[in-house]
Amino acid sequence: MAIIVLDRDGVINHQPDDHVTSVDQWIPLPGAIEAMAQLSRAGHQLVIATNQSGLARGLFDLDDLEAMHAKLRALVEDAGGEVAGIFYCPHSDEDNCRCRKPNTGLLDAIEAEFDTSLHDCYFVGDQRKDLECAIAKGCKPILVQTGRGQHTLASLLSNPEPQLAATAVFADLAHFADFVLQ
């Protein structure tokens, strides 16, 4: 089955005003882990694409990030699913890298790793940059209203952009999973 790309902070886990900087601060959103496990059990490959500029800013280190991702993987595995891959951009906006969303470098890396095209795959995010990245790569943009999603939705409604008009909106990752699994 197809890959489903997920943003991390605000989609899978709570997103504080700044950054999640430790494994203790990495707290899954209600229903997110089970939704991921359900999608995985149904044959979807779940791949995370996440900007992690806190690394470049020195707010946490690679060991902290790896601990967060180990916790995420363990929770999904305990629920009977699997995370196929986690791809992250360690740069800040000032670095002007190709991998920081809305640029498509993370998605390019996913395509190379899995030897596939992400065209027409779902990309679930809570921010405009996630949606813009999805569209730039030919993915189907999905907005969840968790994290910064309600703010993003209000922004899209007040300032509509034609390329984002096809974005499907769900309350959270669990509602998106219900839609996919119908």
N, C-alpha and C positions, 0 to 999 in steps of 0.2 A: 504494500500500500504506500501511499504518498507520505512524504515528509510533512510534518506540521512544524513550522518555526514559531517559537514562543519567545517574547521578551521575558525578562526575569522579574525585575523589581516593579511592583505595581500590578503584575499579571499573575505571578505565582506566589509571591511573598509581599508582605507589607512593605511599603516604601515610606520611610520617614522623610521629613522635609529636606534632609541633606542626603547622606549615603548610609547604606547598611555597611558597617565597618567590622563586624565580628560575627562569628557563628551564633552567639547568643542573641544578637539583634536580627538574625535571619529567621523570621517567623512566617510560616505559610499562611496564605489567605484561606478562609473557610471554604472547603470543598475543592480547592485547587489540586491538592495531591491526588485525591480520589479521581478527579476528572482526568488528570494525566494518566493515571493507572488504567482507567477505562479505555481511553484512546489507545494506549499502548497495547492492551490486551486485545483490542479490536484489530490490531495489525498496523497501526500508524507508527511511524518513526518520529519521535519527539526530539527536536533539536532546539537548543536555546541559543539565541543571539543577543548578547547583552553588552551595552556600553558600561565600562567600569573605570571611569576617570578617577575614582578615588585612589587607584593604584598610582597614577601619575602625580597626584596631589599629595601622596604620602599619608593618606588617611587610614590605609590598611596596607598589608603586604601580601605577597603571593600566597604565603602559607594561610593567611586569613581567608583569602578568596577560595583556595582549594578546600579548606574546611567547610565553608558555606556550601560549596558544590558537592562535597561528600555527603553532607547532611541532606541536601536535596535529593541526590541519587538514592540514598538509603531509605528515605521516606517513601519515595515512589516504588522502590523495590519491595519494601515491606507491604505496600498496598497491592502488590502483584503486577507492577508495570516496570518499564525500563526507560531511562533517558538515553537516547542513542548518541548524543553528543552535546557538548557545551562549548560554545565559541564566544570569546569576549574580546573587546577592544580595551587595551590598558591605557589608552592615550587620553589627553584632554583636548578640548576644542582648539586650543592654540597650536596643537601639533599638526593640524591639517592632514591627518592620515586618511587612507582610503577605507579603513575598517570601521571608523566611527559613524554610526547611523546618524543621519540618513544616507550616507554613502553605502555602497553595496559590498564592500570588501569582506565583511563577515559572511554574507550570503555567497560570494564567490568562493570563499574557503570551504563552506558547507558543500557546495556543488562539487568542488574538487575532491574533497574527502569521501563523499558518497557516490562519486562518479554518476551524477544525475543532474537534471535541470530542475530548478525550483519553480519554473514557469507554471502558473495555475495552482501552486501549493498555497495553503492558508498560512498567513503570517499574523499572529495575534499580538497586539501591543496596546499600550495605554497612552501613548504620546504621538503627536503629529509626526515626529521623526521616524517612528516605527512604520507608520502608514506610508510616508513618503518613500522609505526604503523598500517596502513591499511593492509599491507601484513601479518604482524604478527598475525592479528586477522581474516584473511581470507576475508577482504573487497576488493572491486575493487578500486585500487588507481587511483585518478584523479588529474592531475597537472594543475593548472591554471597559466597563465603567468603574473598575476598581483602580486603585493607585491614583494616577492623574487623569484617568479616563473621563470623568465627568467634566473636568475643566477642558479637556481636549474636545469633547463633544460640544460644549457650549461655544468654544472657539470656532469649530467647524460650522455650527449653525449660524453664528453671527457673521462669519466670514467664509462663505462657501467657496470651495475651489472645485472646478469641474473634474479634475483628476481624482479627487477624493469622494466624489458623489456616490460611487459604488461601494463604499465602505459599509460593511454590515456591522451592526452594533449589538452587543450582548451585555447583560448585567455583569457577568463574570465568566471565568473560565469554565465553571460547571455548566452554565447555560449554553456556552459555545459547544462543549462536548456533547450535550444532549442533542443539539442541532445536527452535529456531524454524525452521531450514532443513530439517528432516526432512520 
